[in-house]
């Protein structure tokens, strides 16, 4: 994957084989390194409802 900057200024990651075609369409080489993917956040455990079983 390579990072390119779309004509509207948004940075996108595209597969290597799409790079040349997108550059011809007006995309630019991204000046920054692609950001590492953020680790998925673990949801906090829900506290169990107090008071035994329901009817």
WOJOKA-V161664 format. One record per backbone hydrogen bond with DSSP energy under -0.5 kcal/mol. NH is the residue of the N-H (numbers start at 1). CO is the residue of the C=O. Records with the same first field share a line. If there is no record, write none. Layout:
BEGIN
NH: CO + CO
END
This chain:
BEGIN
2: 14
4: 12
5: 28
6: 4 + 10
9: 6
12: 4
14: 2 + 12
18: 15
19: 15 + 16
22: 18
23: 19
24: 20
25: 21
26: 23
27: 22
28: 5
30: 3
END
